[in-house]
Amino acid sequence: MDPLTHALLGATAAQAALGPRLGRQAWLVGGLGGVLPDLDILIRSSADPLLAIEYHRHFTHALAFIPVGGIIAASPWLLRQRHRPDWRALLVAGTLGYASHGVLDACTNYGTHLLWPFSPLRVAWHWITTIGPLLTLILLFGLVFAVRRRSRSPALLALLLGLGYVSLAAWQRERALDMQAQIAAARGHPVTRAEMFPTVGNPVLWRSVYQSGETLYTDRLRLLGAEMTLWKEGSHVDLLLEKDLSPQARADQRVRRDFARFSYFSAGWTAHAASDPTVIGDARYSLRTDAFEPIWGVRFHPGTAVPTEWVDFTTRNRVPISELWREISGTASGYRSMPSPGNSR
């Protein structure tokens, strides 16, 4: 999630729990705790371009690291003599803020090492995107009113509304997965695996990705009432596995290692970019809806000193608000009713 929402969630949680005890200090400690886990972005190396993605949302986001993070978050206050009588409350505020971070990130589709060091699983519930304006505004208003009125109630209400929003998104995702299965069945596709990804800032529009054989199929799904549930056919692309790399790439041990690392980061959703086959992209995300254009990926240069190049197109990732609204409102072209079994047309 974006840093602002993390800070607001941590601050709101701390204010709701400890506002009466710590006053205006509670939200400050919680807010700091809410952003601290993302200091892992400082872990990077020019000699290893994949180090940054390997350790982002890693141990600093783990449940096991929360006690350490809580102490770090509270430290600026604990170092001051006048705050030490409240050391228990400060630790709780910092811990609540820190704990909120990894759990919120797990609600997105990026993947978070919540269970480190006990499991290598990247937990991703795919309910919300990393930018959620509605959730951010709910937390902002709740926190502002709670601090100004020196009351817990607005903060508690904001947390409940935020939980309701995320719960709605989780329910919508399950509905979208049912739609996806219906579309695949209408096409006659046996599904090897499937996933559903939310679009920016709403629980209505979803990006469907499933694998059938060694092909990845993507579609757009719009979920409102039963009569307003629509879908738009997307594109398909070949899944890329290690065996599909060039002979030169497979001969380079470092390339094979880095392909495995990138594939793990991408949860196995890897494919060549449509416009540049030298780029192997993360197929969970695309700059376009009609073809696969990755937001990020890798390019390999076997036999060189640094054989892996990180390719980042995030600066091109502009959300077309008007088009997104047309899709959400049901006025965008190309959307149609759900297919009957055996007929995706």
Phi, psi and chi 1 to 4 in degrees:
 res  aa     phi    psi   chi1   chi2   chi3   chi4
   1 MET       -  159.4 -150.8   71.1 -175.9      -
   2 ASP   -68.4  153.3   64.5  -85.0      -      -
   3 PRO   -58.2  -35.8  -24.4   33.6      -      -
   4 LEU   -62.7  -46.2  175.4   58.9      -      -
   5 THR   -65.9  -38.2  -53.3      -      -      -
   6 HIS   -61.3  -45.2  -84.1  -55.5      -      -
   7 ALA   -63.4  -42.3      -      -      -      -
   8 LEU   -65.8  -40.5  -72.2  171.0      -      -
   9 LEU   -65.3  -45.7  178.5   58.6      -      -
  10 GLY   -62.1  -42.4      -      -      -      -
  11 ALA   -67.2  -41.8      -      -      -      -
  12 THR   -66.3  -41.6  -55.9      -      -      -
  13 ALA   -62.6  -43.3      -      -      -      -
  14 ALA   -68.1  -39.7      -      -      -      -
  15 GLN   -65.9  -39.6 -175.1   67.5   24.9      -
  16 ALA   -65.1  -35.7      -      -      -      -
  17 ALA   -87.2  -35.9      -      -      -      -
  18 LEU  -130.3    9.6  -64.2  154.6      -      -
  19 GLY   -52.4  -48.1      -      -      -      -
  20 PRO   -63.9  -27.0  -23.0   34.6      -      -
  21 ARG   -84.9  -42.8  173.6   74.2  179.4  -85.6
  22 LEU  -107.3   -6.8  -67.7  174.7      -      -
  23 GLY    64.5 -135.0      -      -      -      -
  24 ARG   -78.2   -3.8  -64.3 -171.9  176.2 -177.5
  25 GLN   -75.0  -29.2  -61.4  -61.9  -36.8      -
  26 ALA   -58.7  -50.6      -      -      -      -
  27 TRP   -68.8  -30.0   72.4  -88.8      -      -
  28 LEU   -67.7  -44.2  -69.0  171.0      -      -
  29 VAL   -65.4  -45.4 -178.2      -      -      -
  30 GLY   -63.3  -39.3      -      -      -      -
  31 GLY   -63.4  -41.4      -      -      -      -
  32 LEU   -63.6  -44.6  177.9   59.7      -      -
  33 GLY   -60.2  -33.2      -      -      -      -
  34 GLY   -67.8  -23.3      -      -      -      -
  35 VAL  -106.4  -15.4  -63.0      -      -      -
  36 LEU   -57.5  -39.3  -85.7 -179.8      -      -
  37 PRO   -56.9  -27.3  -28.9   38.0      -      -
  38 ASP   -78.2    4.6  -85.1  -15.2      -      -
  39 LEU   -65.6  -10.1  -74.6  178.4      -      -
  40 ASP   -65.9   -9.9   59.9   10.4      -      -
  41 ILE   -67.0  -14.0   62.5  172.1      -      -
  42 LEU   -77.8  -11.5  -60.0  176.3      -      -
  43 ILE   -82.6  105.0  -56.6  174.3      -      -
  44 ARG  -159.3  164.3   55.0 -175.3   62.3 -114.9
  45 SER  -153.2  134.0  168.3      -      -      -
  46 SER   -69.6  -24.4   58.8      -      -      -
  47 ALA   -82.8  -14.1      -      -      -      -
  48 ASP  -138.8   89.0 -177.2    1.9      -      -
  49 PRO   -61.6  -20.4  -22.5   33.7      -      -
  50 LEU   -91.4   -2.4  -62.6 -170.2      -      -
  51 LEU   -61.7  -37.8 -170.6   67.4      -      -
  52 ALA   -63.6  -46.6      -      -      -      -
  53 ILE   -74.1  -23.5   65.6  165.5      -      -
  54 GLU   -71.3  -34.6 -174.7  173.1    9.6      -
  55 TYR  -107.1   -2.3  -80.2   98.2      -      -
  56 HIS   -76.1  135.5 -177.2   40.8      -      -
  57 ARG    60.0   39.7  -66.3 -163.5 -178.3 -173.9
  58 HIS  -106.4 -125.3 -160.1  -83.7      -      -
  59 PHE   -62.5  -29.4   68.0   92.9      -      -
  60 THR   -68.7  -17.1   60.6      -      -      -
  61 HIS   -99.2   -1.2  -69.7   60.1      -      -
  62 ALA   -75.5  149.4      -      -      -      -
  63 LEU   -59.8  -36.7  -63.1  176.3      -      -
  64 ALA   -66.9  -21.1      -      -      -      -
  65 PHE   -90.0   -7.3 -160.2   79.2      -      -
  66 ILE   -57.4  -45.4  -70.9  172.7      -      -
  67 PRO   -58.4  -39.4  -25.1   35.3      -      -
  68 VAL   -66.0  -44.8  177.1      -      -      -
  69 GLY   -62.4  -37.7      -      -      -      -
  70 GLY   -62.6  -40.0      -      -      -      -
  71 ILE   -65.6  -42.8  -66.5  172.4      -      -
  72 ILE   -62.7  -42.3  -64.2  172.6      -      -
  73 ALA   -63.8  -37.1      -      -      -      -
  74 ALA   -83.6  -13.2      -      -      -      -
  75 SER   -55.9  -43.4  -67.8      -      -      -
  76 PRO   -57.4  -29.3  -26.4   36.3      -      -
  77 TRP   -86.2  -38.0  -73.6  -94.2      -      -
  78 LEU   -66.5  -23.2  -64.5  176.2      -      -
  79 LEU   -75.2  -11.9  -68.4  173.6      -      -
  80 ARG  -100.0  130.0  -61.4  179.5 -178.1 -178.9
  81 GLN   -57.2  -39.3 -174.6   67.2   38.2      -
  82 ARG   -70.0  -17.4   63.9 -169.8  178.4   94.9
  83 HIS   -96.6  -10.4  -67.5  -54.5      -      -
  84 ARG   -64.4  -30.7  -72.2  178.5 -173.9  171.2
  85 PRO   -58.8  -23.9  -27.3   36.4      -      -
  86 ASP  -100.1   28.0  -66.1  -39.8      -      -
  87 TRP   -61.7  -35.6   66.5  -89.5      -      -
  88 ARG   -65.8  -47.0  -70.7 -174.8 -179.3   87.5
  89 ALA   -64.1  -37.8      -      -      -      -
  90 LEU   -64.1  -41.4  -71.7  167.2      -      -
  91 LEU   -64.5  -40.4  -76.5  175.3      -      -
  92 VAL   -64.5  -42.9  171.2      -      -      -
  93 ALA   -62.0  -46.0      -      -      -      -
  94 GLY   -64.3  -38.6      -      -      -      -
  95 THR   -69.3  -41.8  -59.4      -      -      -
  96 LEU   -60.5  -46.2  -78.5  173.7      -      -
  97 GLY   -61.5  -45.0      -      -      -      -
  98 TYR   -65.2  -42.0 -160.8   94.8      -      -
  99 ALA   -63.7  -31.0      -      -      -      -
 100 SER   -66.2  -25.6   70.3      -      -      -
 101 HIS   -66.3  -56.6 -171.0  112.0      -      -
 102 GLY   -63.3  -37.5      -      -      -      -
 103 VAL   -65.4  -42.2  175.0      -      -      -
 104 LEU   -65.1  -41.8 -178.4   59.1      -      -
 105 ASP   -62.6  -34.5  -87.0  -11.4      -      -
 106 ALA   -65.9  -21.7      -      -      -      -
 107 CYS   -72.4  -14.9  -67.0      -      -      -
 108 THR   -91.9 -175.5   69.5      -      -      -
 109 ASN  -105.4   13.2   50.5   19.2      -      -
 110 TYR   -82.7  -34.5 -169.9   83.6      -      -
 111 GLY   101.6  130.6      -      -      -      -
 112 THR  -139.2  135.6  -53.2      -      -      -
 113 HIS   -82.1   63.6  -75.8   83.5      -      -
 114 LEU   -61.7  -33.3  -85.6 -173.3      -      -
 115 LEU   -98.6    7.3  -55.0  179.0      -      -
 116 TRP   -60.0  142.2  176.3   93.2      -      -
 117 PRO   -93.9   14.4   35.6  -35.3      -      -
 118 PHE   -86.0  -19.8  -51.8  106.0      -      -
 119 SER  -151.3  142.9  169.8      -      -      -
 120 PRO   -84.0    2.0   31.6  -34.9      -      -
 121 LEU   -60.7  132.1  176.4   69.0      -      -
 122 ARG   -91.8  106.5  -70.4  177.4   64.1   93.1
 123 VAL   -76.8  124.5  178.2      -      -      -
 124 ALA  -147.1  114.8      -      -      -      -
 125 TRP   -91.9  -10.4  -64.3  -40.1      -      -
 126 HIS    59.3   41.1  -51.1  -71.3      -      -
 127 TRP   -97.4  -38.0  -64.7  -24.0      -      -
 128 ILE  -136.7  162.5   56.0  177.7      -      -
 129 THR   -88.9  172.4   55.2      -      -      -
 130 THR   -74.5   -7.2   54.1      -      -      -
 131 ILE  -126.4  115.0  -61.1  175.8      -      -
 132 GLY  -132.4   86.3      -      -      -      -
 133 PRO   -56.6  -39.5  -23.4   33.1      -      -
 134 LEU   -65.2  -45.5 -177.9   57.1      -      -
 135 LEU   -62.1  -42.1  178.1   59.7      -      -
 136 THR   -60.4  -44.6  -55.2      -      -      -
 137 LEU   -66.9  -39.4  -72.9  173.3      -      -
 138 ILE   -57.4  -48.1  -70.8  171.6      -      -
 139 LEU   -67.8  -38.9  -64.6  171.3      -      -
 140 LEU   -62.1  -50.2  175.7   61.7      -      -
 141 PHE   -64.7  -41.0  -77.7  115.5      -      -
 142 GLY   -62.3  -42.8      -      -      -      -
 143 LEU   -67.8  -44.7  178.6   62.9      -      -
 144 VAL   -59.7  -47.1  168.5      -      -      -
 145 PHE   -66.8  -36.4  -81.4  104.4      -      -
 146 ALA   -65.6  -42.1      -      -      -      -
 147 VAL   -71.4  -44.1  173.0      -      -      -
 148 ARG   -66.2  -37.0  -72.0  177.3   63.7   87.2
 149 ARG   -93.4   -0.9  -63.5 -176.9  178.1 -176.9
 150 ARG    51.5   48.1  -61.1  179.4 -177.7  -90.3
 151 SER  -132.8  147.6  169.7      -      -      -
 152 ARG   -82.2  -26.1  -60.0  170.3   57.5 -165.9
 153 SER   -58.0  -47.3  -61.3      -      -      -
 154 PRO   -61.5  -36.0  -23.3   35.0      -      -
 155 ALA   -67.2  -42.6      -      -      -      -
 156 LEU   -62.3  -42.0  -74.3  169.3      -      -
 157 LEU   -62.4  -42.4  178.9   60.0      -      -
 158 ALA   -62.2  -41.1      -      -      -      -
 159 LEU   -64.1  -40.1  -68.5  176.3      -      -
 160 LEU   -66.4  -42.4  -72.3  173.9      -      -
 161 LEU   -64.9  -40.2  -70.2  174.5      -      -
 162 GLY   -63.3  -41.6      -      -      -      -
 163 LEU   -63.4  -38.6  178.7   60.9      -      -
 164 GLY   -63.0  -41.4      -      -      -      -
 165 TYR   -62.2  -47.0  174.1   79.6      -      -
 166 VAL   -65.5  -37.4  174.6      -      -      -
 167 SER   -64.7  -39.9  -61.4      -      -      -
 168 LEU   -60.9  -43.8  171.8   63.4      -      -
 169 ALA   -62.6  -39.5      -      -      -      -
 170 ALA   -63.5  -41.1      -      -      -      -
 171 TRP   -66.0  -41.6  176.9   63.8      -      -
 172 GLN   -62.2  -37.3  -75.7  -77.4   83.7      -
 173 ARG   -62.4  -41.4  176.0  178.1  175.3  -88.5
 174 GLU   -63.6  -39.7  -65.6  -55.5  -47.5      -
 175 ARG   -62.8  -41.0  -67.6 -176.8   62.1 -153.8
 176 ALA   -64.4  -38.5      -      -      -      -
 177 LEU   -63.3  -36.2  -73.1  169.8      -      -
 178 ASP   -64.7  -41.4  -70.9  -19.7      -      -
 179 MET   -62.2  -42.7  -73.4  179.6   61.8      -
 180 GLN   -59.2  -44.9 -179.1 -170.9   65.8      -
 181 ALA   -62.2  -37.7      -      -      -      -
 182 GLN   -66.0  -40.9 -175.4  177.1  -20.2      -
 183 ILE   -65.7  -45.4  -67.8  168.8      -      -
 184 ALA   -62.5  -40.6      -      -      -      -
 185 ALA   -64.6  -39.2      -      -      -      -
 186 ALA   -64.3  -29.4      -      -      -      -
 187 ARG   -83.5  -10.6  -71.7  170.2  170.3  161.7
 188 GLY    77.0   27.1      -      -      -      -
 189 HIS   -96.3  119.2  -69.4  166.7      -      -
 190 PRO   -71.5  128.7   23.9  -30.5      -      -
 191 VAL   -94.1  119.9  177.0      -      -      -
 192 THR   -76.8  -44.4  -54.4      -      -      -
 193 ARG  -159.3  159.7   59.0  178.9  176.5  146.0
 194 ALA  -148.5  152.2      -      -      -      -
 195 GLU  -149.4  159.2 -162.0   44.8   84.4      -
 196 MET  -130.7  130.0 -169.5   62.8   56.5      -
 197 PHE  -120.5  129.9  -57.2  106.8      -      -
 198 PRO   -71.0  157.7   27.5  -34.5      -      -
 199 THR  -101.6  170.6   59.3      -      -      -
 200 VAL   -60.1  122.2  173.9      -      -      -
 201 GLY    69.5   19.3      -      -      -      -
 202 ASN  -155.7  152.6   75.2   94.4      -      -
 203 PRO  -100.2   14.9   34.6  -31.4      -      -
 204 VAL   -96.0  -42.2  174.2      -      -      -
 205 LEU  -106.3  129.9 -167.2   63.7      -      -
 206 TRP  -131.1  150.5  -63.7   78.4      -      -
 207 ARG  -104.5  115.3 -177.3  170.1 -172.1  -97.5
 208 SER   -91.9  131.1  162.2      -      -      -
 209 VAL  -134.1  125.4 -177.6      -      -      -
 210 TYR  -140.7  156.6   70.0   85.0      -      -
 211 GLN  -108.7  131.0  177.0 -174.4  -17.0      -
 212 SER  -131.0  118.0 -177.9      -      -      -
 213 GLY    66.6 -124.2      -      -      -      -
 214 GLU  -117.4   32.5  -67.7 -167.5   -0.7      -
 215 THR  -122.5  139.3  -56.9      -      -      -
 216 LEU  -103.1  129.8  -55.4 -179.6      -      -
 217 TYR  -114.4  132.8  -65.0   85.7      -      -
 218 THR  -122.3  143.0   65.7      -      -      -
 219 ASP  -143.7  167.7  -59.1  -70.8      -      -
 220 ARG  -111.6  133.6  -55.6  -82.5  -79.9 -171.5
 221 LEU  -123.3  136.4  -50.0 -178.8      -      -
 222 ARG  -120.0  120.3  175.0 -174.6  177.9  -89.0
 223 LEU  -119.5  112.1  -74.3   78.3      -      -
 224 LEU  -128.4 -126.1  -77.4  175.1      -      -
 225 GLY   -70.5  170.7      -      -      -      -
 226 ALA   -57.6  -39.8      -      -      -      -
 227 GLU   -78.6  -15.9  -65.2 -178.4   -2.9      -
 228 MET  -108.1   16.9  -65.1 -178.2  -72.5      -
 229 THR   -86.3  117.4  -66.3      -      -      -
 230 LEU  -130.1  165.4  -54.6  170.6      -      -
 231 TRP  -144.3  157.7   74.7  -66.4      -      -
 232 LYS  -130.6  125.4 -179.5  179.2 -179.4  179.9
 233 GLU   -66.6  134.9 -171.9  169.9   11.7      -
 234 GLY  -103.4 -125.8      -      -      -      -
 235 SER  -133.6  176.4   60.5      -      -      -
 236 HIS  -137.6  154.6   61.2  -86.3      -      -
 237 VAL  -149.5  150.5   64.3      -      -      -
 238 ASP   -72.7  134.3  -68.8  -23.6      -      -
 239 LEU   -66.2  138.5  175.5   69.1      -      -
 240 LEU  -106.1  123.2 -174.9   74.2      -      -
 241 LEU  -115.2  170.3  -56.9  172.7      -      -
 242 GLU   -57.8  -36.5 -178.3 -177.6  -51.0      -
 243 LYS   -65.0  -17.3   66.8  179.9  179.5   61.3
 244 ASP   -90.2   -5.2  -57.3  -46.2      -      -
 245 LEU   -67.7  159.7  -62.1  174.4      -      -
 246 SER   -65.7  156.8   68.2      -      -      -
 247 PRO   -56.2  -37.7  -26.1   34.8      -      -
 248 GLN   -64.9  -40.1  -64.7   85.4   -4.8      -
 249 ALA   -67.6  -43.4      -      -      -      -
 250 ARG   -66.1  -25.5  -66.9 -162.0  -53.5  -87.1
 251 ALA   -77.2  -15.3      -      -      -      -
 252 ASP   -96.6  113.6 -168.8  -40.5      -      -
 253 GLN   -60.4  -35.8 -178.3  178.7   -0.1      -
 254 ARG   -67.6  -36.0  -63.2  167.3  -57.8  169.2
 255 VAL   -66.4  -44.1  168.9      -      -      -
 256 ARG   -61.5  -41.5  -64.3 -162.0  -51.0  -87.9
 257 ARG   -62.8  -44.7  177.4 -156.1   64.2 -176.7
 258 ASP   -72.2  -31.4  -75.7   -7.3      -      -
 259 PHE   -64.7  -40.3  177.5   79.3      -      -
 260 ALA   -63.5  -39.8      -      -      -      -
 261 ARG   -65.7  -43.1  -67.0  165.2   74.2 -164.6
 262 PHE   -68.7  -38.2 -178.3   71.7      -      -
 263 SER   -63.9  -38.9 -178.9      -      -      -
 264 TYR   -64.4  -44.1  170.5   71.7      -      -
 265 PHE   -60.8  -38.0  164.8   77.1      -      -
 266 SER   -88.4    6.3  -53.7      -      -      -
 267 ALA    58.0   29.1      -      -      -      -
 268 GLY    83.1    1.1      -      -      -      -
 269 TRP   -90.3   77.9  -59.1  101.1      -      -
 270 THR  -119.4  139.2   49.9      -      -      -
 271 ALA  -159.7  158.8      -      -      -      -
 272 HIS   -72.6  143.1  -78.6  -59.7      -      -
 273 ALA   -66.7  141.8      -      -      -      -
 274 ALA   -64.5  -39.6      -      -      -      -
 275 SER   -89.1  -14.8   62.4      -      -      -
 276 ASP  -147.6   90.9 -174.9   -5.5      -      -
 277 PRO   -63.3  -10.1  -21.1   33.1      -      -
 278 THR   -76.1  -13.9   66.8      -      -      -
 279 VAL   -97.6  127.2  175.0      -      -      -
 280 ILE  -100.4  117.7  -60.3  170.4      -      -
 281 GLY  -109.8  166.5      -      -      -      -
 282 ASP   -87.1  106.9  180.0  -12.8      -      -
 283 ALA   -75.7    0.5      -      -      -      -
 284 ARG   -69.1  -23.7  -64.6  175.9  -63.2  175.7
 285 TYR  -129.7  147.5  -47.0   97.5      -      -
 286 SER  -147.6  143.3  178.3      -      -      -
 287 LEU   -75.1  -18.9  -65.7  170.5      -      -
 288 ARG  -124.6  158.1  -64.5  169.4   53.7 -177.7
 289 THR   -98.4  -17.3   60.1      -      -      -
 290 ASP  -101.3   -2.2   58.3  -15.8      -      -
 291 ALA  -163.0  163.0      -      -      -      -
 292 PHE   -88.0  111.5  173.4   52.0      -      -
 293 GLU  -126.6  103.7  -71.0  -62.3  -25.4      -
 294 PRO   -66.0  150.9   25.5  -34.4      -      -
 295 ILE   -79.4  -30.9  -64.0  177.9      -      -
 296 TRP  -150.9  162.9   49.6   62.6      -      -
 297 GLY  -177.3 -164.1      -      -      -      -
 298 VAL  -131.4  155.5  -69.1      -      -      -
 299 ARG  -132.1  130.5 -174.9 -175.5  -75.9  118.7
 300 PHE  -101.2  142.3  -67.3  127.0      -      -
 301 HIS  -128.6   79.1  -53.7  -81.0      -      -
 302 PRO   -57.3  141.1  -20.2   31.9      -      -
 303 GLY    86.5   -5.1      -      -      -      -
 304 THR   -93.5  171.1   61.2      -      -      -
 305 ALA   -62.2  -42.4      -      -      -      -
 306 VAL  -121.0   94.3 -178.7      -      -      -
 307 PRO   -75.5  -10.0   28.7  -35.2      -      -
 308 THR  -114.6  127.7  -57.2      -      -      -
 309 GLU  -112.1  127.0  174.7 -170.9   -4.1      -
 310 TRP   -83.2  125.5  176.1 -109.4      -      -
 311 VAL  -110.5  120.5 -178.2      -      -      -
 312 ASP  -124.3  116.8 -168.9  -14.6      -      -
 313 PHE  -109.8   21.8  -61.2  120.1      -      -
 314 THR   -62.9  -25.6   52.5      -      -      -
 315 THR   -67.8  -20.1   55.6      -      -      -
 316 ARG   -87.5   -7.1  -58.0 -176.6 -168.1  174.1
 317 ASN   -81.0   84.9 -170.8   21.5      -      -
 318 ARG  -103.9  126.3  -62.3  -72.9 -174.8  -90.3
 319 VAL   -81.2  114.6  178.8      -      -      -
 320 PRO   -76.1   92.6   26.5  -30.0      -      -
 321 ILE   -57.2  -43.0  -60.4  -60.6      -      -
 322 SER   -64.3  -42.2   57.9      -      -      -
 323 GLU   -69.5  -39.6  178.6   59.5   26.3      -
 324 LEU   -60.6  -41.6 -176.2   65.0      -      -
 325 TRP   -66.4  -37.8  174.0 -114.2      -      -
 326 ARG   -62.8  -38.7  -76.7 -166.0  -68.4  -88.8
 327 GLU   -66.6  -44.3  -70.2 -173.3  -84.2      -
 328 ILE   -65.2  -41.1  -66.3  172.7      -      -
 329 SER   -79.3  -11.0   62.6      -      -      -
 330 GLY    88.3   15.2      -      -      -      -
 331 THR  -103.2   -1.7   58.9      -      -      -
 332 ALA   -73.2  147.7      -      -      -      -
 333 SER   -75.2  155.5   62.3      -      -      -
 334 GLY    93.6  -11.7      -      -      -      -
 335 TYR   -84.3  145.7  -80.7   85.2      -      -
 336 ARG  -149.4  173.2   49.3 -170.3  167.6  171.1
 337 SER   -70.3  162.7  -59.3      -      -      -
 338 MET   -62.3  142.2  -69.5  -63.5  -65.1      -
 339 PRO   -73.2  153.4   30.7  -36.6      -      -
 340 SER   -78.4  156.6  -56.7      -      -      -
 341 PRO   -54.4  130.3  -27.1   35.8      -      -
 342 GLY    82.9    6.7      -      -      -      -
 343 ASN  -148.0  103.0  179.9   20.4      -      -
 344 SER   -94.3    2.4   65.9      -      -      -
 345 ARG   -99.3      -  -62.7  -70.8  177.7 -176.9
